Amino acid sequence: MTASERILQILDERKISQKDFSEWTGIPQSTISDWRKKKTNPGTDKIMIICKVLNITPEWLLSGIEEDGNRGKKTNYYVIDKQSELGELMVAYNSMDPRQRERIMGYAKALLDL
């Protein structure tokens, strides 16, 4: 199954119209129609917004493999929206010098040990 087939399957299952999906993602309805009619797939620049709107992982969208499944290799990374609280935390952490990062990690570990 292709990425576009997975998207269209979810839209059908959740009874989401192409019009609504288009409005939520900013992807033109004609492009979404092409996925069905011409068997095309979304561009890489649209993957993250599609995943956010449909609440799915990029791994599942692109491969069909569930994150908690036992098929394939487990990923060793996270996909984080920069505008989320965790994304803001990552931006702040990345702007710190090594000493500040070490202090933050020590604080986080101490909180987990409570």
SULGIRA-V392499 format. One record per helix or strand. SS is the DSSP state (~ for helix, > for strand). FROM is the first residue (numbers start at 1). TO is the last residue. If there is no record, write none. Layout:
{{SS;FROM;TO} {SS;FROM;TO}}
//
This chain:
{{~;3;13} {~;18;25} {~;29;37} {~;44;54} {~;58;63} {~;85;94} {~;98;112}}
//
